[in-house]
Amino acid sequence: MSPVFLLLVHADPPQVKRLLQRLVSVGRCFVHVDAKSDLSAFRIEDSRVSYLHERVDVRWGAVSQIDATLRLMRAALAKCDASQVSHFVLLSGNCYPVRPLEEFRAYSQSHAGTNFIKLIPLASTRKLQERVRHFWFYQDLPVDGRKFTLVRLARGLLQFAGKLGRRSLPLFPQWHFGSQWWALNPEAVRYLISYPFETSVKRFLRFSKAPDEIYFHTLLANSPLRHSVEPVTGRGVWDAANLHLIDPSLSRWFHASDLEEIIASDRWFVRKVGSAVSGDLCDRLDEIDEEDDLAAEEDRKTA
């Protein structure tokens, strides 16, 4: 059994290609490139990598994130022998392995019954409840960087008005929140892509904030698979991180000077890295992986 990697990417093709070249050593990869980006820029010639041709125009903090993720899940499950898959691992192009991937394959295989997705009840803090109780407009009035635009002004005015009202929370006894980056076994993925009320839930979440951090978590928490997910306390995605090292600021880019911290975290992946700022860091992480491979080979020869 091996993991299968699902990648949501939209920028930094050199970093995405570098990541793919590492991942294919242990598992197949399925890549969704934002419809606004040039797919050809992200291609590597490797039969273990599949690129989705029907792509979504992904907008930050919007329900389109769910649509793109579900397309990845459906494509991967359709093209893989699920009996040979330990987990489907969701990554971005700005994630990178911290520890040797052969070790991750062994870990994933030995924990095949576990779904690595931590859940925080939305009701636990007022700020989390505001993600769904108030109206947000990221899908219809998309974020476009930090520059001032009429769209940004309109979104701000509408969101101010949206905060004056409160929506009820239909459909589920309890809504949950967590990190977007998870690792789910085939049983969980099969449940999520065949959920009969997908359209209704997505329609409600269209006016929520970052629904990709709510949709999958809430469905699993209210499913027959709820025993396989982990409730945690906290108020941010760093509290509910699964396999990743995520900085609480959510905006920090990791550099070579952060290597000791990254290794000490004992996580499998780090987020965020990029070709312009993290090249030396990725070089060092690659060297650690190669050194581990050489040591393992020496152990096999000795045995």
Secondary structure as GFF3:
##gff-version 3
##sequence-region A 1 303
A	DSSP	beta_strand	2	9	.	.	.	ID=ss1
A	DSSP	alpha_helix	13	23	.	.	.	ID=ss2
A	DSSP	beta_strand	29	33	.	.	.	ID=ss3
A	DSSP	three_ten_helix	39	42	.	.	.	ID=ss4
A	DSSP	beta_strand	49	51	.	.	.	ID=ss5
A	DSSP	alpha_helix	64	79	.	.	.	ID=ss6
A	DSSP	three_ten_helix	82	84	.	.	.	ID=ss7
A	DSSP	beta_strand	85	92	.	.	.	ID=ss8
A	DSSP	beta_strand	95	97	.	.	.	ID=ss9
A	DSSP	alpha_helix	101	110	.	.	.	ID=ss10
A	DSSP	beta_strand	118	121	.	.	.	ID=ss11
A	DSSP	three_ten_helix	122	124	.	.	.	ID=ss12
A	DSSP	alpha_helix	126	133	.	.	.	ID=ss13
A	DSSP	alpha_helix	150	162	.	.	.	ID=ss14
A	DSSP	beta_strand	176	177	.	.	.	ID=ss15
A	DSSP	beta_strand	183	184	.	.	.	ID=ss16
A	DSSP	alpha_helix	186	193	.	.	.	ID=ss17
A	DSSP	alpha_helix	198	205	.	.	.	ID=ss18
A	DSSP	three_ten_helix	211	213	.	.	.	ID=ss19
A	DSSP	alpha_helix	215	221	.	.	.	ID=ss20
A	DSSP	three_ten_helix	226	228	.	.	.	ID=ss21
A	DSSP	beta_strand	230	231	.	.	.	ID=ss22
A	DSSP	beta_strand	244	246	.	.	.	ID=ss23
A	DSSP	three_ten_helix	256	258	.	.	.	ID=ss24
A	DSSP	alpha_helix	259	264	.	.	.	ID=ss25
A	DSSP	beta_strand	269	271	.	.	.	ID=ss26
A	DSSP	alpha_helix	279	302	.	.	.	ID=ss27
###
